């Protein structure tokens, strides 16, 4: 959730210790579980989890990444996740997203592309599934 590595050898009582996270409170959802920090996983119950886009990226109307991940895992396909004023801004965002999704959804290969549209550049995530 916080994008920091989890040490599975730490005590489960430590806030930085390992905890199993399913990314959803819905027990019927078919979402793969993953390792998270116990502290991060505990906070998730108290507040809605949001994966922040880095401040260094210039993205207009960035999509909520957990919702995007859930939709892509469930349905596959393509999804526009943000708009950028320049092609380089969009490419920087696309590169970050591919790296971020490789950890967020490790079993789902995601690619990112940049498409011109309306005087700006769209960042589009895609899976091989449709």
C-alpha positions in Angstrom: 0.0 0.0 0.0 2.8 2.4 0.9 5.1 1.0 -1.8 7.9 0.2 0.7 9.2 -3.4 0.9 7.8 -5.7 3.5 10.2 -7.8 5.5 8.4 -11.2 6.1 11.0 -12.0 8.8 9.8 -9.1 11.1 7.5 -9.8 14.0 3.8 -9.6 13.1 3.4 -7.4 16.2 5.7 -4.7 14.7 4.0 -2.0 12.6 6.5 -2.7 9.8 5.9 -6.5 10.2 4.0 -8.6 7.6 0.3 -8.8 7.2 -1.9 -10.3 4.5 -3.9 -7.7 2.5 -6.6 -8.6 0.0 -7.1 -4.9 -1.1 -10.8 -5.2 -0.4 -13.1 -5.8 2.5 -15.5 -7.8 0.2 -14.8 -11.5 1.1 -16.6 -12.6 -2.1 -14.3 -10.5 -4.4 -11.7 -12.6 -6.3 -8.7 -10.4 -5.7 -5.3 -11.9 -5.1 -3.8 -11.4 -1.6 -0.4 -9.8 -1.0 1.9 -8.9 1.7 1.6 -5.5 3.4 2.9 -3.8 6.5 0.7 -4.5 9.5 0.4 -0.8 10.2 -0.6 0.0 6.7 -3.1 -2.8 6.6 -4.6 -1.8 10.0 -5.0 1.9 8.9 -6.9 0.7 5.8 -9.9 -0.3 7.9 -10.1 3.2 9.4 -9.7 5.2 6.2 -10.2 4.7 2.5 -6.9 3.7 1.0 -5.5 6.0 -1.7 -2.3 5.4 -3.7 -0.9 8.8 -4.3 0.5 9.9 -7.6 4.0 11.4 -7.1 4.1 15.2 -7.0 6.9 15.1 -9.6 4.3 13.9 -12.3 2.2 16.5 -14.0 -1.1 14.7 -14.4 -4.5 16.4 -14.7 -7.5 14.5 -13.2 -5.4 11.4 -12.2 -7.6 8.3 -11.8 -7.8 6.5 -8.4 -5.3 3.7 -8.9 -6.9 1.0 -6.6 -10.2 1.3 -8.5 -8.4 1.1 -11.8 -6.5 -2.0 -10.6 -9.8 -3.6 -9.5 -11.5 -3.0 -12.9 -8.5 -4.2 -14.9 -8.2 -7.3 -12.8 -11.9 -8.0 -13.1 -12.5 -7.1 -16.8 -9.1 -6.5 -18.5 -9.1 -4.1 -21.4 -8.0 -0.5 -21.5 -8.5 2.5 -19.3 -7.5 6.2 -19.5 -6.0 7.2 -16.2 -5.0 10.8 -16.7 -4.2 13.7 -19.0 -0.9 15.6 -19.4 0.0 18.8 -21.1 3.1 17.4 -22.9 4.1 14.1 -24.4 7.1 13.9 -22.0 4.8 14.4 -18.9 2.6 11.6 -20.2 5.5 9.3 -20.9 6.9 9.9 -17.4 3.5 9.1 -15.9 3.2 6.0 -18.1 6.6 4.7 -17.0 5.8 5.2 -13.3 2.4 3.5 -13.7 3.9 0.3 -15.3 6.4 0.1 -12.4 3.7 0.8 -9.8 1.3 -1.7 -11.2 4.0 -4.4 -11.4 3.9 -4.3 -7.5 0.2 -3.4 -7.1 -1.1 -6.2 -9.4 1.9 -8.6 -9.8 -0.1 -11.3 -11.6 -1.6 -8.9 -14.1 0.7 -7.7 -16.9 -0.1 -4.0 -17.5 1.2 -1.8 -20.3 0.9 2.0 -20.5 0.7 4.1 -23.6 0.5 7.8 -24.5 -2.2 8.9 -27.0 -2.6 12.5 -28.3 -6.1 13.9 -27.9 -7.6 17.4 -27.7 -4.4 19.3 -27.5 -3.1 17.1 -24.6 -1.8 13.6 -24.1 -3.8 10.8 -22.5 -2.1 8.1 -20.4 -3.8 4.8 -21.1 -3.3 1.5 -19.2 -4.0 -1.8 -20.9 -4.0 -5.5 -20.1 -3.7 -8.4 -22.6 -7.2 -9.5 -21.5 -10.4 -8.2 -23.0 
